[in-house]
């Protein structure tokens, strides 16, 4: 909500109090309270205005000092105090506190993207003090990110003086039972919170994902009844402590049990897949249970002023979070990132080589990928000769890439640059506990394994695709008198691959596309598990009737094992083809730079232009461009994927520094381990 900030910083306290009119319209009274909050935050306060005239302690926030000064001034000026008491009394009568206490900070619809849209709307549309909703006034008054900090710093003496002021306002209220009405508002708000939490727990999405005994929802069944017993004693004319105590303890026991049961949803998401709407609903359920406990503390705490302060602090923090779309996305993105990272990690383990046998296997698998890519390169040139318009040329190129990558997957070959985005989450799995040097050393081992795996993959791709493309050009020229791809296209390919042009930028952007394809792969597998499609393929009566039980089971197993790879390969291929076409539609010049495809293009050019191309500077600039393309494809995709994995693991900056230092140490002590696996494991380096 956009806050109409008055220029309260220009007001001194005397002017602000002189403008106080308790008989003014509701909007003007509310606006005065907003200006008072602005003065507390932003107006200057000389040190001599502290409580005893001495230099204020540095640890005390300035708004707290100004609040004390206000209370001192009200003690000295009975006229100002009477006006403020009357204004607060009118506010207590006119404003509805239920929405603030029960619903403030919670989504009106239990859908993640609905809340995103609501927060965007709240940020863009202005608020108004002409309201009888205390939650709207609360957001206008406490609109600063530091409000929760200084509110938390309020000491007991200041809290008690504020409580006295509010008690005077209650006594001066026209409402005959103002105090009872606020107690009723707290109790009603608690009922609303418990009712909403119970409804969420009984919803199909949450209930079906509770684990074990929690699915019976026994604590939720009894929660409202237990609270009504507590409320009956609180509202009784003769409150019986011997009855209230056990009832209150039983209610808190049920509240804790409800929190534990709700938390089991996160455990089952490992098997059922993650939905941001479900995660969001669980967070709302837990927050409502927490709010119910806070509201009851305000009535029953031995230090009610502190309990009210803690509630207001929590509401102020909530007000700040509700203005932030980024906070909502970050909170829900972290868990989703972890699940996507872990699903990619399961695939990524297959792309890391740890000994010479695996290293050579990776090389030969990459060689097979290079052979398939040779066909892809020539089809790319031929599509360019068909004269399609921009979009259809990009779509055809995307189909070409996607089909090629799927063939590579099904043949169990390897495309080198796809590895980092898949292996980074597998490496992050090593970061579950980085407190020990052994854990850091294990992670450095994974880094060296990954880098030399990339060396094997790129060497295997390039060492096959370039000579194969060259051989196809020569054989075609021998058979038909001229190469398959002519000299004009070949020269253009050499010039476009130059390291002095846009190649480094295009290669880095292609690395982002490689990372995006790994995200799509993780999302697709999560979606497949979330909707239980594997089980549906295996057991659905209609599918079993058409395919037969054995074939349905085989298809189910195959899709569960390959859905991530298919989604990643198809999405990568289509992005490599369509992103340049879409960018061109907006007038942005962009082309993909993939090291294996670029190497094939260089082989095609050499076959068309002959050996004399080796003596030209353009050729060697293109060779340098291909090398940069390989480095940037790998580095950018790995960094993006690794940052996602770190976010999912919540690795601290201090631990990241230890990891980077250990990697640098390994580079100095054993640089060859990043290129070629040793015959025997070397002793670990000490950090």
C-alpha positions in Angstrom: 0.0 0.0 0.0 1.4 3.3 -1.0 1.7 5.5 2.1 0.8 9.2 1.6 3.7 10.6 3.6 3.0 14.0 5.2 5.9 16.3 5.7 5.9 15.4 9.4 9.6 15.8 9.7 9.1 19.5 9.4 6.7 19.6 12.3 7.9 20.1 15.9 6.1 18.4 18.7 4.4 21.6 20.0 3.0 22.4 16.5 1.8 18.8 16.1 0.0 18.8 19.5 -1.4 22.3 18.8 -3.0 20.8 15.6 -4.6 18.0 17.6 -8.4 18.2 17.3 -10.2 15.2 18.9 -13.6 16.5 17.6 -12.4 16.5 13.9 -13.6 14.2 11.3 -12.4 10.6 11.4 -10.1 11.0 8.5 -8.4 14.0 10.1 -8.0 12.2 13.4 -6.4 9.2 11.7 -4.2 11.5 9.6 -3.0 13.2 12.8 -2.0 9.7 14.2 -0.1 9.0 11.0 1.7 12.3 11.3 2.6 11.5 14.9 4.2 8.2 13.8 6.1 10.1 11.1 7.4 12.5 13.7 8.6 9.7 16.0 10.6 8.3 13.1 11.9 11.3 11.3 11.8 14.5 13.4 15.0 15.8 15.0 15.4 15.5 18.7 18.2 17.3 20.6 20.0 15.3 23.3 18.7 17.7 25.9 15.2 16.4 25.4 16.1 13.0 26.8 14.5 11.9 30.0 16.9 13.5 32.5 18.6 16.0 30.2 21.7 13.9 29.9 23.3 12.5 26.7 21.0 9.6 25.6 22.5 6.2 25.5 23.5 5.1 22.0 21.8 1.8 22.3 18.4 3.4 22.7 16.7 4.0 19.3 15.8 7.6 18.7 12.0 7.0 18.3 12.0 5.5 21.8 13.6 8.7 23.2 11.1 10.8 21.3 8.2 8.8 22.7 9.5 9.3 26.2 9.8 13.0 25.5 6.2 13.0 24.3 5.0 11.3 27.5 7.0 13.7 29.6 5.4 16.6 27.8 1.9 15.2 28.2 2.6 14.9 32.0 3.5 18.6 32.1 0.6 19.7 29.8 -2.7 18.4 31.1 -4.6 20.1 28.2 -2.6 18.3 25.5 -3.0 15.0 27.5 -6.8 15.4 27.7 -7.0 16.1 23.9 -4.9 13.0 23.1 -6.9 10.8 25.5 -10.2 12.0 23.9 -8.8 11.3 20.4 -7.7 7.8 21.4 -11.1 7.2 23.0 -12.9 8.1 19.8 -10.5 5.9 17.8 -11.1 2.9 20.1 -14.9 3.3 19.6 -14.8 4.0 15.8 -12.2 1.5 14.6 -12.8 -2.2 14.0 -9.9 -4.1 15.5 -11.0 -7.6 14.4 -9.5 -7.4 10.9 -6.1 -6.2 12.4 -6.0 -8.9 15.1 -7.4 -11.9 13.1 -6.7 -11.3 9.4 -3.8 -8.8 9.0 -0.9 -10.4 7.3 -2.9 -13.4 5.9 -3.9 -13.9 2.3 -7.6 -13.5 1.5 -7.2 -16.4 -1.0 -5.1 -19.5 -0.3 -3.3 -19.2 -3.6 0.3 -18.1 -4.0 -0.1 -16.2 -7.2 -3.2 -14.4 -6.0 -1.2 -13.1 -3.1 1.5 -12.0 -5.4 -1.0 -9.9 -7.4 -2.5 -8.6 -4.2 0.9 -7.4 -3.0 1.7 -5.7 -6.3 -1.7 -3.9 -6.1 -1.0 -2.9 -2.5 2.4 -1.4 -3.6 0.9 0.6 -6.5 -2.4 1.8 -5.1 -2.4 4.6 -2.4 -4.0 4.1 1.0 -6.3 6.5 2.8 -6.7 7.4 6.4 -10.5 7.8 5.9 -11.2 4.3 7.2 -12.8 2.5 10.1 -10.5 -0.6 9.6 -7.7 -0.5 12.2 -5.5 -2.7 9.9 -5.5 0.0 7.2 -4.6 2.7 9.7 -1.9 0.4 11.2 -0.3 0.0 7.8 -0.2 3.8 7.3 1.2 4.5 10.7 3.9 1.8 10.8 5.2 2.0 7.2 8.9 2.0 7.8 11.2 -1.0 7.7 12.7 -0.1 11.1 9.5 0.3 13.0 9.6 -3.2 14.4 13.1 -2.5 15.7 12.3 0.5 17.8 9.0 -1.0 19.0 10.9 -4.1 20.3 13.3 -1.7 22.1 10.5 -0.2 24.3 11.3 -0.7 27.9 8.9 -1.8 30.7 8.6 1.7 32.2 7.7 3.3 28.8 5.2 0.4 28.1 3.5 1.0 31.5 3.2 4.7 30.8 1.6 3.9 27.4 -0.7 1.4 29.1 -1.8 4.1 31.6 -2.6 6.5 28.7 -4.7 3.8 27.0 -6.5 3.0 30.2 -7.5 6.6 30.5 -8.7 6.5 26.9 -10.8 3.5 27.7 -12.3 5.2 30.7 -13.1 8.3 28.7 -14.7 6.3 25.9 -18.4 6.8 25.2 -18.8 3.0 25.0 -20.0 1.8 28.4 -18.0 -1.5 28.1 -14.9 -0.4 26.1 -12.5 -2.6 28.0 -14.8 -5.7 27.6 -15.2 -5.0 23.9 -11.5 -5.1 23.4 -11.2 -8.3 25.3 -14.0 -9.7 23.2 -12.2 -8.6 20.1 -9.1 -10.5 21.1 -11.1 -13.6 21.9 -13.1 -13.4 18.6 -9.9 -12.8 16.6 -8.5 -16.0 18.3 -11.6 -18.0 17.2 -11.3 -16.6 13.7 -7.6 -17.7 13.5 -8.3 -21.2 14.8 -11.3 -21.6 12.5 -9.2 -20.6 9.4 -6.3 -22.9 10.5 -8.7 -25.8 11.0 -10.3 -25.2 7.6 -6.9 -25.2 6.0 -5.9 -28.4 7.7 -9.1 -30.1 6.6 -8.6 -29.1 2.9 -7.9 -31.9 0.6 -4.4 -30.6 -0.5 -3.1 -30.4 3.0 -4.9 -33.4 4.6 -3.7 -35.8 1.9 -0.1 -34.7 2.5 0.0 -35.1 6.3 2.1 -38.0 7.3 1.4 -40.9 9.6 -0.9 -40.3 12.5 -1.2 -36.6 11.7 -3.6 -37.5 8.9 -6.3 -38.2 11.6 -6.2 -34.5 12.5 -7.1 -35.3 16.1 -5.6 -32.1 17.6 -7.5 -29.9 15.0 -10.8 -31.7 15.9 -10.4 -30.7 19.6 -8.7 -27.3 19.2 -11.8 -25.1 19.0 -13.6 -27.0 21.8 -10.6 -26.6 24.1 -10.4 -22.8 23.4 -14.1 -22.4 24.1 -13.5 -23.9 27.5 -10.8 -21.3 28.1 -13.0 -18.5 26.8 -15.9 -19.6 29.0 -13.7 -19.1 32.1 -12.3 -15.8 30.9 -15.8 -14.3 30.4 -17.2 -15.8 33.6 -18.1 -13.3 36.3 -16.3 -15.5 38.8 -13.2 -16.8 37.1 -11.9 -20.0 38.6 -8.1 -20.3 38.4 -8.3 -24.0 39.3 -10.4 -24.6 36.1 -8.7 -22.1 33.9 -5.2 -23.4 34.5 -5.7 -26.9 33.3 -7.9 -25.8 30.4 -5.2 -23.3 29.2 -2.5 -26.0 29.4 -4.6 -28.4 27.5 -5.2 -25.8 24.8 -1.5 -25.0 24.4 -0.8 -28.7 24.2 -3.2 -29.1 21.3 -1.8 -25.9 19.7 1.7 -27.4 19.8 0.4 -30.7 18.4 -1.3 -28.9 15.5 2.0 -27.1 14.7 3.9 -30.4 14.6 1.3 -32.1 12.5 1.2 -29.2 10.0 5.0 -29.4 9.7 4.8 -33.0 8.5 3.5 -31.8 5.2 7.1 -30.7 4.3 8.3 -34.3 4.9 5.8 -35.8 2.5 6.6 -33.3 -0.2 9.8 -35.2 -0.7 7.7 -38.0 -2.2 4.6 -36.2 -3.5 6.3 -33.2 -5.2 6.2 -29.5 -4.4 3.5 -27.0 -5.2 4.0 -23.4 -4.3 0.2 -23.1 -3.5 0.5 -26.0 -1.0 3.7 -24.6 0.6 2.0 -21.2 0.8 -1.1 -22.7 2.4 0.9 -24.6 5.0 2.8 -21.4 5.9 -0.5 -19.6 6.3 -1.8 -22.4 8.6 1.2 -22.2 10.8 1.1 -18.4 11.0 -2.6 -18.5 12.0 -1.8 -20.9 14.8 1.1 -18.7 15.9 -1.2 -15.6 15.9 -3.8 -17.4 18.0 -1.2 -18.1 20.7 0.0 -14.5 20.7 -3.6 -13.1 21.0 -4.2 -15.3 24.0 -1.0 -14.2 25.6 -2.2 -10.6 25.5 -5.0 -11.6 27.8 -3.3 -14.0 30.1 0.4 -13.1 30.2 1.9 -12.1 33.6 3.3 -9.1 31.7 0.4 -8.1 29.4 2.2 -4.9 28.2 5.1 -6.9 26.9 2.8 -9.4 25.2 0.9 -6.5 23.5 4.3 -5.0 22.4 5.4 -8.4 21.0 2.1 -8.6 19.1 2.5 -5.1 17.7 6.1 -5.9 16.7 5.0 -9.0 14.9 2.2 -7.0 13.1 4.7 -4.3 12.1 7.0 -7.0 10.7 4.1 -8.4 8.9 3.1 -5.0 7.5 6.6 -4.6 6.1 6.6 -8.1 4.5 3.2 -7.6 3.0 4.7 -4.7 1.0 7.4 -6.9 -0.4 6.7 -9.1 -3.4 10.3 -10.1 -3.3 10.0 -11.4 0.3 7.1 -13.6 -0.7 8.8 -15.0 -3.7 12.1 -15.6 -1.8 10.3 -17.4 1.1 8.5 -19.8 -1.2 11.3 -20.1 -3.8 13.8 -21.5 -1.3 11.9 -24.7 -0.7 11.0 -25.1 -4.3 14.7 -24.5 -5.2 15.8 -27.2 -2.9 13.4 -29.7 -4.4 14.4 -28.8 -7.9 18.0 -29.0 -7.0 17.7 -32.4 -5.3 15.8 -33.8 -8.3 18.5 -32.4 -10.6 21.1 -33.8 -8.3 19.8 -37.3 -8.8 20.4 -36.9 -12.5 23.6 -35.0 -12.1 25.3 -37.8 -10.3 25.5 -39.7 -13.6 27.5 -36.8 -15.2 30.4 -36.8 -12.7 33.4 -39.0 -13.3 35.6 -40.0 -10.4 38.2 -42.4 -11.8 40.0 -43.1 -15.1 37.5 -45.7 -16.3 34.6 -43.3 -15.8 36.6 -40.5 -17.4 37.2 -42.5 -20.6 33.6 -43.6 -20.6 32.6 -40.0 -20.5 34.9 -39.2 -23.4 33.5 -41.9 -25.6 29.9 -40.9 -24.7 30.7 -37.3 -25.6 32.3 -38.5 -28.9 29.0 -40.2 -29.7 27.2 -36.9 -28.9 29.6 -35.1 -31.2 28.8 -37.5 -34.1 25.1 -36.8 -33.7 25.7 -33.1 -33.5 27.4 -33.3 -36.9 24.0 -34.0 -38.4 22.5 -31.1 -36.4 25.0 -28.7 -37.8 24.3 -29.5 -41.4 20.6 -29.4 -40.8 21.0 -25.9 -39.3 22.7 -24.6 -42.4 20.1 -26.3 -44.7 17.2 -24.7 -42.7 18.9 -21.3 -43.3 18.8 -22.0 -47.0 15.0 -22.6 -47.0 14.2 -18.9 -46.7 11.7 -19.2 -43.8 10.5 -16.1 -42.0 12.1 -15.3 -38.7 9.8 -17.1 -36.4 9.4 -20.3 -38.5 13.1 -20.4 -39.1 13.7 -20.3 -35.4 11.0 -22.9 -34.8 12.5 -25.2 -37.4 15.9 -24.7 -35.8 14.5 -25.4 -32.4 13.0 -28.7 -33.6 16.3 -29.6 -35.1 18.2 -29.0 -31.9 15.5 -30.7 -29.7 15.4 -33.8 -31.9 19.2 -34.0 -31.8 19.4 -33.6 -28.1 16.7 -36.2 -27.5 18.6 -38.7 -29.8 21.8 -38.0 -27.8 19.9 -38.8 -24.6 18.2 -42.0 -25.9 21.5 -43.2 -27.3 23.1 -42.6 -23.8 25.6 -40.2 -25.4 26.5 -36.8 -23.8 26.4 -33.2 -24.7 29.1 -31.6 -22.6 27.7 -28.2 -21.8 24.5 -29.6 -20.3 26.5 -31.2 -17.5 27.2 -28.2 -15.3 23.6 -27.2 -14.8 22.8 -30.8 -13.8 25.9 -31.5 -11.7 25.9 -28.3 -9.6 23.0 -29.5 -7.5 24.7 -32.8 -7.0 27.7 -31.0 -5.7 25.6 -28.9 -3.5 24.4 -32.1 -1.8 28.0 -32.3 -0.4 27.3 -29.0 1.4 24.8 -30.4 3.8 27.4 -29.9 6.6 30.4 -27.7 5.8 31.4 -27.1 9.4 34.3 -29.6 9.2 37.4 -29.4 7.0 36.6 -33.0 5.8 33.2 -31.8 4.3 34.9 -28.9 2.6 37.6 -31.2 1.2 34.9 -33.6 -0.1 33.3 -30.7 -1.9 36.6 -29.6 -3.5 37.0 -33.2 -4.7 33.6 -32.8 -6.4 34.8 -29.6 -8.0 37.9 -31.3 -9.5 35.7 -34.2 -10.7 33.3 -31.9 -12.4 36.0 -29.8 -14.1 37.8 -32.7 -15.5 34.5 -34.3 -16.5 33.9 -31.1 -18.5 37.3 -31.5 -20.1 36.5 -35.1 -21.2 33.0 -34.0 -22.4 34.2 -31.1 -24.5 37.1 -32.9 -25.9 34.9 -35.8 -26.9 32.3 -33.5 -28.5 34.8 -31.3 -30.3 37.2 -34.0 -31.4 34.5 -35.8 -33.3 32.1 -33.1 -34.5 34.8 -30.9 -36.2 36.5 -33.7 -38.3 33.1 -35.3 -39.0 31.8 -32.0 -40.4 35.0 -31.6 -42.4 34.7 -35.2 -43.8 31.1 -34.7 -44.9 32.1 -31.5 -46.8 34.9 -33.3 -48.6 32.9 -36.4 -49.4 30.1 -34.3 -50.7 32.5 -32.3 -52.9 34.0 -35.5 -54.2 30.6 -36.9 -55.1 28.9 -33.8 -56.5 31.8 -31.4 -57.3 31.1 -28.8 -54.6 30.8 -28.9 -50.8 27.3 -29.3 -49.3 27.6 -25.9 -47.6 29.0 -23.2 -49.9 31.7 -20.7 -49.3 29.5 -17.7 -48.5 27.8 -19.5 -45.6 31.1 -20.9 -44.5 32.8 -17.5 -44.5 29.9 -16.0 -42.6 30.2 -18.8 -40.0 34.0 -18.0 -39.5 33.4 -14.3 -39.1 30.5 -14.7 -36.7 32.5 -17.0 -34.4 35.3 -14.4 -34.0 36.4 -13.7 -30.4 36.5 -10.0 -31.2 32.8 -9.8 -32.0 29.7 -10.7 -30.0 30.6 -14.3 -29.4 31.6 -14.0 -25.7 28.3 -12.3 -24.9 26.2 -14.7 -26.9 28.1 -17.6 -25.3 27.3 -16.3 -21.8 23.7 -15.9 -22.7 23.6 -19.4 -24.1 24.9 -20.5 -20.7 21.9 -18.9 -19.1 19.7 -20.9 -21.5 21.5 -24.1 -20.5 20.7 -23.3 -16.8 17.1 -22.5 -17.7 16.7 -25.9 -19.3 17.9 -27.6 -16.1 15.3 -25.6 -14.2 12.6 -26.8 -16.6 13.9 -30.4 -16.2 13.6 -30.2 -12.4 10.2 -28.5 -12.6 8.9 -31.2 -15.1 10.0 -34.0 -12.9 8.5 -32.3 -9.8 5.2 -31.8 -11.8 5.2 -35.4 -12.9 5.6 -36.6 -9.3 3.1 -34.0 -7.9 0.3 -35.2 -10.2 1.3 -38.9 -9.7 1.4 -39.5 -13.4 3.8 -42.5 -13.0 1.2 -44.3 -10.9 -1.6 -43.2 -13.3 0.3 -44.7 -16.3 0.8 -47.9 -14.4 -2.6 -48.4 -12.9 -5.2 -46.3 -14.8 -7.9 -48.8 -16.1 -8.2 -47.1 -19.4 -4.5 -47.0 -20.1 -4.0 -50.6 -18.9 -6.8 -51.7 -21.2 -5.2 -50.1 -24.2 -1.5 -50.9 -23.5 -1.7 -54.0 -21.3 -0.4 -54.3 -17.8 3.2 -55.1 -18.7 3.6 -52.3 -21.3 1.9 -49.8 -19.1 4.3 -50.7 -16.3 7.3 -50.4 -18.7 6.1 -47.0 -20.0 5.6 -45.8 -16.4 9.1 -46.8 -15.4 10.6 -45.3 -18.5 8.9 -42.0 -18.2 9.8 -41.7 -14.5 13.4 -42.3 -15.4 13.5 -40.0 -18.5 10.9 -37.2 -18.0 13.5 -34.8 -16.6 15.9 -35.4 -19.5 13.3 -35.2 -22.1 11.9 -31.9 -20.7 15.4 -30.5 -20.4 16.6 -31.5 -23.9 13.4 -30.4 -25.7 13.2 -27.1 -23.8 16.9 -26.4 -24.5 16.5 -27.1 -28.2 13.4 -24.9 -28.6 15.1 -22.1 -26.6 18.2 -22.2 -28.8 16.0 -21.9 -31.9 13.3 -19.5 -30.7 15.1 -17.1 -28.4 17.1 -15.5 -31.3 13.8 -15.2 -33.4 11.9 -13.6 -30.5 14.8 -11.3 -29.8 14.9 -10.3 -33.5 11.2 -9.5 -33.4 12.0 -6.8 -30.7 15.0 -5.5 -32.7 17.6 -7.2 -30.5 20.4 -8.9 -32.3 21.1 -12.3 -30.7 22.4 -15.6 -31.7 23.3 -18.8 -29.8 26.8 -19.9 -29.3 27.2 -23.5 -28.2 30.7 -24.9 -28.2 29.8 -28.2 -29.9 27.7 -26.6 -32.6 30.3 -23.9 -33.1 33.0 -26.5 -33.5 30.9 -28.2 -36.1 30.4 -24.9 -38.0 34.2 -24.4 -38.0 34.6 -27.8 -39.5 32.0 -27.0 -42.2 33.8 -23.8 -43.0 37.2 -25.5 -43.2 35.8 -28.0 -45.6 34.3 -25.3 -47.8 37.2 -22.8 -47.8 40.1 -25.2 -47.9 43.4 -25.5 -46.0 44.4 -22.0 -46.9 41.8 -20.8 -44.3 44.4 -21.9 -41.6 46.7 -19.1 -42.7 44.1 -16.3 -42.1 43.7 -14.4 -38.8 40.0 -14.8 -39.0 40.2 -18.6 -38.6 42.3 -18.4 -35.4 40.1 -15.7 -34.0 37.2 -18.1 -34.6 39.2 -20.9 -32.9 39.7 -18.5 -29.9 36.0 -17.7 -30.0 35.1 -21.4 -29.9 37.4 -21.8 -26.9 35.7 -18.9 -25.1 32.3 -20.3 -26.0 33.2 -23.5 -24.2 34.5 -21.8 -21.1 31.5 -19.4 -20.9 28.9 -22.0 -21.7 30.2 -24.1 -18.8 31.0 -21.3 -16.4 27.8 -19.4 -16.6 25.5 -22.4 -16.5 27.4 -23.8 -13.6 27.4 -20.6 -11.6 23.7 -20.1 -12.1 22.9 -23.7 -11.0 25.3 -23.6 -8.1 23.8 -20.3 -6.8 20.4 -22.0 -6.9 21.8 -25.0 -5.0 23.5 -22.8 -2.4 20.2 -20.9 -1.9 18.4 -24.2 -1.4 21.0 -25.2 1.2 21.2 -21.7 2.9 25.0 -21.7 2.9 26.4 -18.8 4.9 28.8 -16.3 3.4 31.5 -17.3 5.9 31.3 -20.9 4.8 31.4 -19.9 1.1 34.7 -18.1 1.8 36.2 -21.3 3.3 35.0 -23.3 0.2 36.6 -20.8 -2.2 39.8 -20.8 -0.3 40.0 -24.6 -0.4 39.4 -24.6 -4.1 42.2 -22.1 -4.7 44.5 -24.2 -2.5 43.8 -27.3 -4.5 44.6 -25.4 -7.7 48.0 -24.4 -6.4 48.9 -27.8 -4.9 47.4 -30.2 -7.5 46.4 -28.4 -10.7 46.6 -31.6 -12.8 43.7 -33.1 -10.7 41.3 -30.7 -12.5 42.3 -32.1 -15.9 43.0 -35.8 -15.5 42.1 -38.4 -12.8 45.1 -39.7 -10.8 45.7 -43.4 -10.5 45.5 -43.3 -6.7 43.8 -40.7 -4.5 46.2 -38.1 -3.2 46.2 -37.1 0.5 43.8 -34.3 1.2 45.1 -30.7 1.2 44.8 -28.9 4.6 43.1 -25.5 4.7 
